[in-house]
Amino acid sequence: MSESDITLYRLQACPFCERVVRKLDAYDLDYQSRFVEPMHADRDVVKRLSGKRTVPAIVDENTGVTMSESANIVAYLERTYGEGEETAGGVA
């Protein structure tokens, strides 16, 4: 996997974005952070990718997946890179 295979579109100091960053770091995944415009209406690059202007949004070139919403991204990362680990039920 090269460094550019996963791209995370995020805002500075965004708790939802940080949730995804923690999961990427927990799985030791290389990714690029792309910081987007703070004004929701100016996030055209994110809208072109995911169909929404919300962040976080992730593009995973390894699997062809593009998605937004932190809970969805974390669940995707767990399924795809977590080697069967689940956060539910107290198992990390």
Secondary structure, 3 states (H helix, E strand, C coil): CCCCCEEEEECCCCHHHHHHHHHHHHCCCCCEEEECCCCHHHCHHHHHHHCCCCCCEEEECCCCEEEECHHHHHHHHHHHHCCCCCCHHHCC
